[in-house]
């Protein structure tokens, strides 16, 4: 029959049995090993007894969570420390580089994709007034009727409205503008100004060659347009006007 002994401790009374290595308490909640120099029960010293409660199953999860929180806090502190250590001159240099990149991108856009032009004539009034800043799109390949485009005439950039394209026939008589046999309703942008032929200008009726455009200014009485210089090749067009900024906005 197994010999049992009783050990009295502040936390309670525990039964244990002796083996070759020491004593193991049989209590369900506390596991205690008592190591003594011999198996003689009289030599047990209470001070040598060490008691350790069984591990709570949740303690491991809580410990892991605490470790992760501590690691995250440590990383955050390290990041803040590194940021605080960046010299002022480096931050200024990075700012200058960013500004330079933005300027370079804008310069590329307005060099190869869009263009800017300040109108200095009255040929497209009231749609475009002298002093307005025009933004035009350079990559347009096809220009539809009524589109406003920019062309070069004797070294001067002029805006004009597309009236006819390759294959169309244009005529002007005492009643107004005729395209392909039909009178054009253009009062919405000419504001009632009559379209007439220009002395020493081109001869009408006129058939527009393929790949060319016939342009007129909205201010028909003062505009320099295809009535004077004739049709213009599409590849000589700078681009289509997409935006105009009024001079009183500056």
GIHU-V329296 format. One record per helix or strand of 3 or more residues. SS is the DSSP state (alpha for helix, beta for strand). FROM is the first residue (numbers start at 1). TO is the last residue. If there is no record, write none. Layout:
ss->[SS:SS]
from->[FROM:FROM]
to->[TO:TO]
This chain:
ss->[beta:beta:beta:beta:alpha:alpha:beta:alpha:alpha:beta:beta:beta:beta:beta:beta:alpha:beta:alpha:alpha:beta:alpha]
from->[4:12:23:30:41:46:50:57:88:114:133:148:156:169:176:187:212:226:234:237:247]
to->[9:18:25:34:43:48:53:84:112:118:137:153:165:173:179:190:216:229:236:245:249]
